[in-house]
Amino acid sequence: MPSATPSGTAEIPFTVTAPGRATPGDYVGGLLTSLKQPDDAEGINGDRRLGIKVRLRVSGALEPALAVATRTSRTTARPTPSGGGTRR
């Protein structure tokens, strides 16, 4: 496991490989780092974590599309002070 001194840095190379069946487009993911900091005087171990966003674009011809299969709506709140309301 890679590590660095408290005042130092560490470069950790990594590779992301998209599955062969991945369709062209944008994808998101993330990495999580963890830094454990023991405090012997207090007897408490701290764990500082940092999340890093990863954005990935699979190249190829984009085919944007949107399909709405069903449409429903309901409400349980009364939208007007007079108590009237409609359900659509």
N, C-alpha and C positions, 0 to 999 in steps of 0.2 A: 504494500500500500504506500503510495507516495506521501511524503510529508515535507514540511518546511520548518525552519526555525521561527520562533515567535515574531521576530522583526524581519523575516525574509519572505521570499515568494517562491512559488514553484509553478513551473509550466508543465501542464499535463496534457499532452496531445491525445485527441480521440478522433474516431472516425464514425460517421453516421452513414449507414447503408440502407437505402429504401428497398423494401421488398420488390421483387421483379414484377409483381402484379399491381404495384401502386399506380394509381391514375395520376396524370399530370395535375398540378395545382399546388396550393400552399398548405402546409401542415405546421403544427406547433407542438412543442414538447418542452422539456426542461431538465436541468441538472440540479442536483442538491449537494451542497458542500457542508461539511460539519467540522467544527473546531471545538475540541474538548478542552476546557480550561479548569483544571483542578485548583481548588483553594484550600490548601492544607490547614491554614489558620482557622477557617470557619467550618471545615469538614464538609464542604459543599462542592459538588462537581457541576460546572456549567457546560452547556452544549450550545454553541452559537451556530446557527444554520443560515445559509444564504442560498436562495433559489435563483437560478439563472435561466432566462427564457432562451429557447432555441427555436428559430424559424427555419423551415426547410422548404424549398421549392423543387418539386419534381418537374423536370423539363418535359416539353412535348406540347402538342396542340391542345389548347384548352377548349372545352365544350361546356360552357356555363349553361345551367338549366335549373328550373325550379318547377316542381309539380305539387299541387295541393290536392290530396286525395279526398279529404273530408273537411267540412267547416262546421264548427259548433261554437256556441258562446252561451254563457249563463252568468247570472249574477245573484248574489244573496244579499247585497247591500242595496239600500235605497239611494239612488243617485241624486234625488232632489229633497230639499227640506220638507216639502209638503207631503212627502211619502209616495208620490206618484212615481212611476217608473215603468219601464217596458222591458220585456224580455225578448231578445232577438236570437 
